[in-house]
């Protein structure tokens, strides 16, 4: 089970990637 911090980190990385692509 992943902790909330890990989930937030992954979400932030995805948002960061999308901000570059966009």
PDB file of N, CA, C and O in Angstrom, chain B, residues numbered from 101:
ATOM      1  N   UNK B 101       0.851  -1.207   0.000  1.00  0.00           N
ATOM      2  CA  UNK B 101       0.000   0.000   0.000  1.00  0.00           C
ATOM      3  C   UNK B 101       0.885   1.256   0.000  1.00  0.00           C
ATOM      4  O   UNK B 101       1.787   1.402   0.824  1.00  0.00           O
ATOM      5  N   UNK B 102       0.604   2.130  -0.926  1.00  0.00           N
ATOM      6  CA  UNK B 102       1.409   3.349  -1.024  1.00  0.00           C
ATOM      7  C   UNK B 102       0.874   4.406  -0.070  1.00  0.00           C
ATOM      8  O   UNK B 102      -0.331   4.494   0.163  1.00  0.00           O
ATOM      9  N   UNK B 103       1.770   5.196   0.473  1.00  0.00           N
ATOM     10  CA  UNK B 103       1.362   6.256   1.386  1.00  0.00           C
ATOM     11  C   UNK B 103       0.835   7.449   0.600  1.00  0.00           C
ATOM     12  O   UNK B 103       1.014   7.537  -0.615  1.00  0.00           O
ATOM     13  N   UNK B 104       0.180   8.367   1.310  1.00  0.00           N
ATOM     14  CA  UNK B 104      -0.382   9.545   0.652  1.00  0.00           C
ATOM     15  C   UNK B 104       0.712  10.376   0.005  1.00  0.00           C
ATOM     16  O   UNK B 104       0.528  10.930  -1.078  1.00  0.00           O
ATOM     17  N   UNK B 105       1.860  10.459   0.683  1.00  0.00           N
ATOM     18  CA  UNK B 105       2.976  11.245   0.141  1.00  0.00           C
ATOM     19  C   UNK B 105       3.410  10.698  -1.207  1.00  0.00           C
ATOM     20  O   UNK B 105       3.668  11.459  -2.139  1.00  0.00           O
ATOM     21  N   UNK B 106       3.493   9.354  -1.311  1.00  0.00           N
ATOM     22  CA  UNK B 106       3.902   8.739  -2.578  1.00  0.00           C
ATOM     23  C   UNK B 106       2.892   9.046  -3.668  1.00  0.00           C
ATOM     24  O   UNK B 106       3.264   9.316  -4.810  1.00  0.00           O
ATOM     25  N   UNK B 107       1.605   9.004  -3.313  1.00  0.00           N
ATOM     26  CA  UNK B 107       0.566   9.297  -4.309  1.00  0.00           C
ATOM     27  C   UNK B 107       0.691  10.742  -4.780  1.00  0.00           C
ATOM     28  O   UNK B 107       0.608  11.022  -5.976  1.00  0.00           O
ATOM     29  N   UNK B 108       0.892  11.661  -3.830  1.00  0.00           N
ATOM     30  CA  UNK B 108       1.024  13.069  -4.187  1.00  0.00           C
ATOM     31  C   UNK B 108       2.247  13.294  -5.063  1.00  0.00           C
ATOM     32  O   UNK B 108       2.210  14.081  -6.009  1.00  0.00           O
ATOM     33  N   UNK B 109       3.329  12.597  -4.741  1.00  0.00           N
ATOM     34  CA  UNK B 109       4.555  12.756  -5.525  1.00  0.00           C
ATOM     35  C   UNK B 109       4.316  12.308  -6.964  1.00  0.00           C
ATOM     36  O   UNK B 109       4.732  12.979  -7.909  1.00  0.00           O
ATOM     37  N   UNK B 110       3.645  11.173  -7.121  1.00  0.00           N
ATOM     38  CA  UNK B 110       3.384  10.652  -8.463  1.00  0.00           C
ATOM     39  C   UNK B 110       2.463  11.609  -9.213  1.00  0.00           C
ATOM     40  O   UNK B 110       2.684  11.886 -10.392  1.00  0.00           O
ATOM     41  N   UNK B 111       1.439  12.112  -8.543  1.00  0.00           N
ATOM     42  CA  UNK B 111       0.495  13.030  -9.180  1.00  0.00           C
ATOM     43  C   UNK B 111       1.220  14.299  -9.612  1.00  0.00           C
ATOM     44  O   UNK B 111       0.977  14.815 -10.703  1.00  0.00           O
ATOM     45  N   UNK B 112       2.108  14.800  -8.761  1.00  0.00           N
ATOM     46  CA  UNK B 112       2.857  16.012  -9.101  1.00  0.00           C
ATOM     47  C   UNK B 112       3.748  15.787 -10.309  1.00  0.00           C
ATOM     48  O   UNK B 112       3.874  16.661 -11.167  1.00  0.00           O
ATOM     49  N   UNK B 113       4.368  14.612 -10.375  1.00  0.00           N
ATOM     50  CA  UNK B 113       5.235  14.307 -11.524  1.00  0.00           C
ATOM     51  C   UNK B 113       4.430  14.252 -12.807  1.00  0.00           C
ATOM     52  O   UNK B 113       4.885  14.715 -13.853  1.00  0.00           O
ATOM     53  N   UNK B 114       3.220  13.679 -12.729  1.00  0.00           N
ATOM     54  CA  UNK B 114       2.359  13.586 -13.914  1.00  0.00           C
ATOM     55  C   UNK B 114       1.913  14.987 -14.342  1.00  0.00           C
ATOM     56  O   UNK B 114       1.947  15.317 -15.528  1.00  0.00           O
ATOM     57  N   UNK B 115       1.498  15.804 -13.378  1.00  0.00           N
ATOM     58  CA  UNK B 115       1.070  17.165 -13.701  1.00  0.00           C
ATOM     59  C   UNK B 115       2.226  17.952 -14.310  1.00  0.00           C
ATOM     60  O   UNK B 115       2.037  18.723 -15.250  1.00  0.00           O
ATOM     61  N   UNK B 116       3.429  17.750 -13.762  1.00  0.00           N
ATOM     62  CA  UNK B 116       4.613  18.436 -14.273  1.00  0.00           C
ATOM     63  C   UNK B 116       4.883  18.037 -15.716  1.00  0.00           C
ATOM     64  O   UNK B 116       5.189  18.881 -16.559  1.00  0.00           O
ATOM     65  N   UNK B 117       4.768  16.739 -15.992  1.00  0.00           N
ATOM     66  CA  UNK B 117       4.991  16.256 -17.352  1.00  0.00           C
ATOM     67  C   UNK B 117       3.959  16.852 -18.302  1.00  0.00           C
ATOM     68  O   UNK B 117       4.295  17.271 -19.410  1.00  0.00           O
ATOM     69  N   UNK B 118       2.702  16.888 -17.865  1.00  0.00           N
ATOM     70  CA  UNK B 118       1.653  17.442 -18.727  1.00  0.00           C
ATOM     71  C   UNK B 118       1.875  18.934 -18.970  1.00  0.00           C
ATOM     72  O   UNK B 118       1.604  19.432 -20.063  1.00  0.00           O
ATOM     73  N   UNK B 119       2.365  19.644 -17.958  1.00  0.00           N
ATOM     74  CA  UNK B 119       2.597  21.081 -18.123  1.00  0.00           C
ATOM     75  C   UNK B 119       3.681  21.326 -19.165  1.00  0.00           C
ATOM     76  O   UNK B 119       3.640  22.330 -19.877  1.00  0.00           O
ATOM     77  N   UNK B 120       4.652  20.416 -19.261  1.00  0.00           N
ATOM     78  CA  UNK B 120       5.711  20.556 -20.271  1.00  0.00           C
ATOM     79  C   UNK B 120       5.149  20.229 -21.655  1.00  0.00           C
ATOM     80  O   UNK B 120       5.410  20.939 -22.627  1.00  0.00           O
ATOM     81  N   UNK B 121       4.377  19.150 -21.728  1.00  0.00           N
ATOM     82  CA  UNK B 121       3.805  18.736 -23.022  1.00  0.00           C
ATOM     83  C   UNK B 121       2.826  19.801 -23.519  1.00  0.00           C
ATOM     84  O   UNK B 121       2.821  20.162 -24.695  1.00  0.00           O
ATOM     85  N   UNK B 122       2.006  20.289 -22.603  1.00  0.00           N
ATOM     86  CA  UNK B 122       0.971  21.254 -22.968  1.00  0.00           C
ATOM     87  C   UNK B 122       1.584  22.565 -23.385  1.00  0.00           C
ATOM     88  O   UNK B 122       0.864  23.503 -23.727  1.00  0.00           O
TER      89      UNK B 122
END
